[in-house]
Amino acid sequence: TKIERVHGTFNNIPLSDELDFIVSIGALHHSENLFVTFSECFKALRPGGWLFAAEPAYYDSDTNQQIVDRYKKEDPNSI
């Protein structure tokens, strides 16, 4: 009952000083403008609120094929 889904976009969050937490898992790397995205997130948070973010990380030298091969090794049916 304390969770309310709000529709918006990364760069247009229709809230201001209303959230205690924002949780983002594997999404922020899709933002077209991280500065605007973070600005919108922190605008939506109450003072003292927290943004929790988890993002995939790869070495700069990894090719797409190396990443795909790594996933296939872990779970052949994943890709």
N, C-alpha and C positions, 0 to 999 in steps of 0.2 A: 504493500500500500504506500510505501515511501518512494517508489520508483515511478517516474513519469517519462514516457517516451516523448521526445520533442523532435520534430522533423526540421532539418535545416541542412546546411552544407558546411564544409570546413570553414569557408570564408564568410559565412553569414549565419551565426548562431543567434537565434532570436531570444536570448536571455541576457540578463544583466544582474550581477551580484546575487545569483539564485542557487548556485550549486556548491556543494561541499567537496565533491569529487568529480573528476572526469577520468574515465578509464578508456584508453585507446590501445588496442592490441592489433598490431600489424596493419595500421591504417594510415598513419601520418606520412609515410613515404609516398602516398598517392596524392598528397596536397600539391597543388600547382604553385602555391606561394606560402612557404612555412611561416614567414614573418606575419602575414595576415592571419593564418590559421592559429598561431600561438596567441596573437593579440585577441582574437575572438574567444579563444578558450579562457584566457585570463580575465577577459571582460565578463564572461559568464560565471566565473568562480566568485564566491564570497571572499572577503578578506580572510586570509589564512587557509583558503581552499587548496586542494592538491590536484595536480594533473599527473596521473600514472600512465606511462607509455612504455610499451614493449615493441621493439622493431626488429625485423630480421637483419642480420649483419653478415656480410660476406667480405672476403679480402678483395681489395681493388683489383688484384691480378686474376681473380677467378673469372673464367669465361662462363657464359650461360650454360654451355654444354657440361662443364665441370660441376656446376650446381645441380643440373638435372641428373647427372650420373650419381652424385652424392645422395639425392633423394631416392633414386631407384635402388641404390644399395641398401638404404634403410627400409624401404617398402616398395617392392617391385610394382605394386599396383597403384602407387600414389600419382604417377604421371603417365 
